[in-house]
Amino acid sequence: MTTPSLAIDRLLNDVKDLVTCQPGTYCRETPVPRLRVWSSTDTPTPSPALFNPMFYVVLQGVKVLTLGSNRFTLSAGECVATSFGLPFVVHFEQATPAAPYIAIGLDLDVDLLVEVMLDMPKYEDRWVCSAAGGKLSGSVEESFIRLVSLMSTPDDRAMLGRYYERELYYRLLQSSMGDTLRQLGQRDNRLRRIKKAADWLCANAEQPLVVAELAASISMSVSSFHRHFKAVTGHSPLVFQRQIRLLNARRLLRAGGITVSQVAYTVGYVSPSQFSREYKSMFSVPPATDQGGAN
């Protein structure tokens, strides 16, 4: 087995050509499908985003992820897996031009992961957060190194890529992150209902939210829905919706051609002043600062 330091050195060598020391934060595609490299040379203010199903490994520097009441501080050799779209806040604690933050992320092929899961012995479903962290070690480390190594071997990539990815999913499902990833299989009817509610909120964030109606739509009591939704996502339904609204608003503002008030109404706010307050609270700047077009 590769020692932790040698494993990270090997992965850093594999991605070195995709790392930039220019100011800012960058995401670069690799030749391996859905495998990307992140790098950053500074520590900007915490920034909210949406975390889709992913396996993410830090190679250098420190990244802090906050998902509701759950906080993950990831340094070199640590990783996180997520099972479905979650609003989160991220910031880097260690990133400089001389020693940039570097990480590799794989967007999960949900169909393939579920196919692997269904071929494995059935595990008991557990209520866990839809994000789980751990050390990159053991068989997960070995299979991830094999997958990343395909970046430099086109013939192997074409022939072995799906097999290496399948192996990685098998190892992840066996690991301490397995309970989180098994949520993607939706074997447990309650988990399926929570995911349905979260998916509805993401797709309809601009709509008024009546928690009792959403709970009833998935055949759960309000109290049970609140408890289980927060256990899985780290957020209450209302906070989850608000973060999705504000993330949508930031995308609209940066695209330009629309006023702050128009954005507020578009994403579901009835009060532009409330929108501005909550936007500044989440992003640390007023919405006009992020506006791509004229006011």
Residue pairs with C-beta under 8 A, 6 or more apart in sequence:
1 138
1 141
1 142
2 10
2 141
2 142
2 145
4 77
4 135
4 136
4 137
4 141
7 77
7 136
7 141
7 145
8 59
8 60
8 76
8 77
8 136
10 145
11 57
11 59
11 104
11 144
11 145
11 148
12 59
12 60
12 102
14 148
14 149
14 151
14 152
15 30
15 37
15 59
15 102
15 104
15 148
15 151
18 28
18 30
18 37
18 39
19 37
19 39
19 100
19 102
20 26
20 28
20 39
20 41
20 100
21 41
21 97
21 98
21 100
22 41
23 41
23 42
23 97
24 40
24 41
24 42
25 38
25 39
25 40
25 41
25 42
25 44
25 92
26 38
26 39
26 40
27 36
27 37
27 38
28 36
28 37
28 38
28 39
29 36
30 36
30 37
30 151
31 150
31 151
31 154
31 157
32 147
32 148
32 150
32 151
32 157
32 161
33 161
34 106
34 107
34 108
34 109
35 104
35 105
35 106
35 147
35 148
35 151
36 104
36 105
36 106
36 107
37 102
37 103
37 104
38 101
38 102
38 103
38 104
38 105
39 100
39 101
39 102
39 103
40 61
40 92
40 95
40 100
40 101
41 95
41 96
41 97
41 100
41 101
42 92
42 95
42 96
43 91
43 92
43 93
43 94
43 95
44 91
44 92
45 91
45 284
46 64
46 66
46 89
46 90
46 91
46 284
47 89
47 90
47 91
47 283
48 87
48 88
48 89
48 90
48 243
48 246
48 247
48 250
48 282
48 283
49 87
49 88
49 89
49 90
49 247
50 85
50 86
50 87
50 88
50 202
50 244
50 247
51 65
51 67
51 82
51 85
51 86
51 87
51 88
51 131
52 82
52 84
52 85
52 107
53 82
53 83
53 84
53 85
53 107
53 108
53 110
53 113
53 184
54 81
54 82
54 105
54 106
54 107
54 108
55 79
55 80
55 81
55 105
55 106
55 108
55 144
55 168
55 172
56 74
56 79
56 80
56 81
56 82
56 103
56 104
56 105
56 106
57 77
57 78
57 79
57 103
57 104
57 105
57 136
57 144
58 74
58 75
58 76
58 77
58 78
58 79
58 101
58 102
58 103
59 76
59 77
59 102
59 103
59 104
60 76
60 99
60 100
60 101
60 102
61 75
61 76
61 92
61 93
61 94
61 95
61 99
61 100
61 101
61 102
61 103
62 73
62 74
62 75
62 92
62 93
62 94
62 101
63 73
63 74
63 90
63 91
63 92
63 93
63 101
63 103
64 71
64 72
64 73
64 74
64 90
64 91
64 92
64 93
65 71
65 72
65 74
65 80
65 88
65 89
65 90
65 131
66 72
66 88
66 89
66 90
67 86
67 87
67 88
67 89
67 129
67 130
67 131
67 233
67 234
67 235
68 230
68 233
68 234
68 235
68 239
69 230
69 234
70 129
70 131
70 234
72 80
72 131
72 133
73 93
74 80
74 133
75 94
77 135
77 136
77 137
78 133
78 134
78 135
78 136
79 133
79 134
79 135
79 136
79 140
79 177
80 131
80 132
80 133
80 134
81 131
81 132
81 133
81 172
81 177
81 180
81 181
82 130
82 131
82 132
82 180
83 130
83 131
83 180
83 181
83 182
83 183
83 184
84 130
84 183
84 184
84 195
84 198
84 199
85 198
85 199
85 202
86 130
86 131
86 233
86 234
87 235
87 240
87 243
87 244
87 247
88 131
92 101
94 101
95 101
104 148
106 147
106 165
106 168
108 169
108 181
108 184
109 165
110 184
112 162
112 165
112 166
112 169
113 169
113 173
113 181
113 184
114 184
114 185
116 166
116 169
116 170
116 173
117 169
117 173
117 181
117 182
117 184
117 185
118 185
120 170
120 173
122 187
123 178
123 179
123 182
125 182
125 187
125 188
125 191
126 179
127 190
127 191
127 228
127 231
127 232
128 179
128 180
128 183
128 231
128 232
129 180
129 231
129 232
129 233
129 234
130 180
130 183
130 232
130 233
130 234
131 180
131 234
132 176
132 177
132 179
132 180
132 181
133 177
134 175
134 176
134 177
136 144
138 171
138 175
139 171
139 174
140 168
140 171
140 172
140 175
142 171
143 164
143 167
143 168
143 170
143 171
144 168
146 164
146 167
147 161
147 164
147 165
147 168
149 156
150 156
150 157
150 160
150 161
150 164
151 157
169 181
172 178
172 181
173 181
173 182
183 191
183 195
183 232
186 192
186 195
190 220
190 228
191 232
193 218
193 219
193 220
194 218
194 225
194 228
194 229
194 232
194 233
195 232
196 218
197 214
197 215
197 217
197 218
197 225
197 229
197 237
198 229
198 232
198 233
198 240
200 214
200 217
201 209
201 214
201 237
201 240
201 241
201 244
202 244
205 241
205 244
205 245
205 248
205 267
205 268
206 245
206 248
206 266
206 267
206 268
207 268
208 268
209 237
209 238
209 241
211 222
211 225
211 226
211 237
211 238
212 222
214 225
214 237
215 221
215 222
215 224
215 225
215 226
218 225
220 228
225 237
226 236
226 237
229 235
229 236
229 237
229 240
230 236
233 240
235 243
242 278
243 282
245 267
245 268
245 269
246 267
246 278
246 279
246 282
246 283
248 267
249 263
249 264
249 266
249 267
249 275
249 279
249 287
250 279
250 283
250 290
252 258
252 263
252 266
252 267
253 260
253 263
253 287
253 290
253 291
253 292
254 290
254 291
254 292
255 292
255 293
256 291
256 292
256 293
257 292
257 293
258 266
258 293
259 295
260 272
260 275
260 276
260 287
260 288
260 291
260 295
261 272
263 275
263 287
264 271
264 272
264 275
264 276
264 287
265 272
267 275
269 275
275 287
276 286
276 287
279 286
279 287
280 286
280 287
283 290
288 295
